[in-house]
């Protein structure tokens, strides 16, 4: 389970590094006069959680689980708002739901508590 958790942590670091870097560049270029959106904020949280989970820290697992739940809720709200229940629209829900389930497993919790 430790290997799976490290892979998930590394995945989120690689997946969110570029968007978070572009957020910081925009903040610096605009002299901190840039509005960060909800999705961009969650990406930053997921980057931090990815680093924590790659080191098998309990806070990293919790932060990633909360971020995955937030992404799940955002996607579900978008699907419900658009009333678009096609398989293509439901795929992101499954994607983030898998991360929520894996990070909520008792085995994942026991692995990060050591």
N, C-alpha and C positions, 0 to 999 in steps of 0.2 A: 504494500500500500504506500510505503514511503516513496517508491519510485514513481508511482502514479501521481501522487501529490506534487512531487518535484516537477514532473512533466507539465501538470496543470499550471503550476506557478510560473514555470518558464514560458509556457504558451501565452499566458496573460501578460507577462512582461514584454514579450516580442509583439504581441497583438496590439498593445496600447502604447508602446514607447513612442512611435512616430506621431500619433495624434496629440499626445501630451507634450511632446517636444514642440510641435507647431503651436500649441496653446501658449507655452512659455515664450516662444519667439514673438508671437502676436502681442503678448503682454508687455514685453520689453520694447518692441517697436512703437507701441501706442502709449508708452510711459504709464502703464497700469490703468489705462483708460479703455479697457476692453471688457465687454460683458461675457462672462463664461456661462454657457448654457448648462442645463441639467445633464445632458448626455456627455458633455465634455468633463463635467465634474465627476461623474461616475467613472469615466475612463481614467481619470487621475487616481481615484480611489482604487480601481482595479489594478493599476500599475503598482501602487504601494502594496496592495494585498498580494500581488504576484511575487514581489520580492520577499515578502514575509513567508509565504507558503513555500517558496523555493528553499528557504532556510528551515522549513518545517516548524514554524512558529505558530502557536495557537491563534494569536491575533491576526496573522495573515490569512488563516483559514476562515475566521469569522468575518473579516473584512471582505474577502472574496465572495463568501456566501451572501452577505448583505448586498454587495454590488450585483451579483448574479440575480438576486431577487428583484433588485431595482430595475435592472435591464428587462427582466421577465415582465414586470408590471408595466413598464413603458411600452413594450411590444404588445402586450395584451390590450392595453388601452387603445393603442393605435389600431389594432385589428377590430376591436369592438366599435370604435368610433367610425371607421370606414365601412363596417359591416361586410368585411371581406374575409370569409371563412374558407378560402381556398388552401390547398396544401402548401403552396408557395408562401402564403401569409402566415401559416401556422408553423412553418419550419423553424423560424427564430425562437418561438416559444419552446419547442422541443429542445433546441440547442442550449438555451439558457437553463431550461428545466433539468437537463442532464447534469450540468455543473452544480445546480442547487442540491440535487439528490446525492451526488458523489461527495460533496463537501459536508453534507449532513449525516453521512454514515457514521455509526459508532466507531468503526475501524479507523476512519480518518481522524476522528476526535482523539482516540487513544494514541494514534501515531504522533500527533502534534503536541500532546501533553507531556511526552517524554523529554 
